[in-house]
Amino acid sequence: MKLALPIVAVLLLVVLWLSLRARQRHRSPAAHADPNAYIGLRNMVLQGSRAKFGIPASLSSSEPYGVVMDWGVDKGTATVVALADGTGSVYLSSGGGYIGGGQSHESIRTAAKKTVELAASVLPLMHLTSSYPLPERGQVTFYVLTDAGVLNATASEKQMQTHESPFFQLGDSMQAIITEYSRMNHS
């Protein structure tokens, strides 16, 4: 019996050590993040089309079917996507994010659809583009996807926070997608 106790203790320590190592690897996906995956997802949306996403055709080629917001944060870029079918996603250049939550969560679907509808009101303030550079830290760039092309505009994070930018409502609507993911993960 005296010999069994040390053996059990050693086994417990080995199991605890293996468990902690597995947990540590699981908690730090950013350390092993593939930046190509982030860029690939972002480009797939920015270079996509209504047909590729299975979104029904519109009567107007200028009607938005998607919005992408790139936000230059401290350690990279946060990209938020909203599509007319209710798809809402968040991609982080440091690794991780959330994809397609609108398919299973009504709150995300509603926020994504509202964002795309709101985008129509800012189209006259945007310009056609075919390049998609990442924003500098403290900058927010919006891309609105239409059948006629991708339109964009940039504002500072400060202008967005103080509502000085004409795009603040679009930014707030994109933030609602992030908020809904946060609520979903904390409930």
C-alpha positions, 0 to 999 in steps of 0.5 A: 500500500505504501508503494501504491501511493507514490505511484498514484502521485507520480501518475497524477502529476504526469496527467496534470502536466500533459493536461496543462500543456494541451490547454496552453497549446489550445489557448494560444492559436495566435502564436501559430496563426496563419496570416495567409488564412486571414488574407484569404478569407478577407480577399474571398469576400472583397473579390467575391460576387453575389452569385458566389455567395448565393445572394439573389440578384438585385434590380439595381447594380448599385444595391449593396449586398455586403459590407466589409469594415477593416479596423486598424487595431493595436496588434493588426487588423480586425475585419468585420463582414456583413452580407445581405443573407445575414452572414456576419463574420469577424476575422482577426489578422492575429489569428482567430475570429468568427465565421458565418454566425448569422446562419445559426444566431438570429441576433447576428443575422439581424445585425448583418442585414441591418448593416447592409441596408444601412450601407445604401445611405453612404454610397454617395460618399464612397469611391469605386476601388479595386485595391484593398490595402489594410488600414493603419492603426487607428484608421477604419476602412469600409468597403461596400460590395455592389454588382457595379463594383466595390466602393470604399471610404476611410475615417479615423477611429476618433472620428468614428467614436465622436460621430464626426464621420458620416460613416459612424452609423455604419461603424456602429452597425458593424460593432453590433455584429462584434457585440452579438458574438461577444454576447453569444460567447459569454452566455 
